[in-house]
Amino acid sequence: MKKDSKIYVSGYTGLAGSAILRELKRRGFKNIITENSKKLDLRDEPKVSAFFKRTMPEYVFHAAARVGNMNSNIKYPAEFLYHNLLIQNNVIHNSFLSGVKRLIFFSSNCAYPKLCPQPMKEEYLFSGLIEPTNEAYGISKIAGIKMCESYNQQYGTKFLTVIPASIYGPGDHFDKERAHIIPSLIAKLHSAKLKKNPRINIGVNPNKSREFIFVDDLADGCIFLMNLKTFPKLPRSAINMGTGKSINMFHLGEKLKKAVGYEGDIIWNLKSPQGMPQKILNVNRINKLGWQNKINLGDGLSETYKWFLKNHVRN
């Protein structure tokens, strides 16, 4: 990408999209295209088609999606499947029609099978049934992977799917419907600290393990991939992006207590569904290309809490 290349960032107000936008601006890219959802509903194909014809982007970071936590995935499977299929179909297809040079589509580690060997390699995609608690969302992301792969195969496009570890950081959602484990725990621990509660009950199984990537690392990695001189040959045109390290919820809770400054106890729920018992990505491919994460979990959690205090806490 050149500094004056026309770059479209979909979902630029969300967690991943806002980080990409920040990093592009920080690096001096001057021709960034954004459009909020009130003006451009990505579920509306005629409007998406007109937008691409009008703007003609050269590069696309497709970060827009309907997202939510496990409870909202269980409650609204139809919306998660239908809306995400519409959004990604419209953006990927119109990127092809308008001659986009490169596109990065954000999938999810939910696309891997529930009983996937760990750490999860890109070759394991499509090899088994996915976790039922987020099946609809996972299927939509599998469809996006296959769509990028199919367009590359049939039309010679350069559409790459990034499969990130669980993303967290500034710009995250802290509301009940969309908050994942880290922002949810930050909000609860902060409230407990203010109220001086000696303990806090968390409806989460402490034994499940997850891998987390700080959102600024994600943005850095995606720009790295977009700038590769040679488009990489990858299974399913997909590549994992993460730290290669997982942490169980108990130890994550201890790190969050330190970041927030809460001195009480967390009461976990051993009967709570785990979803996939463990999720850790094999990141050998992206490491061999020359990228690896820079921000460790402790520092990332501290930065996320600082952002939460600045943006979600009334003085």
Secondary structure by P-SEA (a helix, b strand, c coil): cccccbbbbcccccaaaaaaaaaaaaacccbbbbbcccccccccaaaaaaaaaacccccccccccccccaaaaaacaaaaaaaaaaaaaaaaaaaaaacccbbbbbbccccccccccccccccccccccccccaaaaaaaaaaaaaaaaaaaaccccbbbbbbccccccccccccccccccaaaaaaaaaaaaaacccbbbbccccccccccccaaaaaaaaaaaaacccccccccccccccccccccaaaaaaaaaaaacccbbbbbbccccccccbbbbbaaaaaaabbbbcccaaaaaaaaaaaaaaccccc
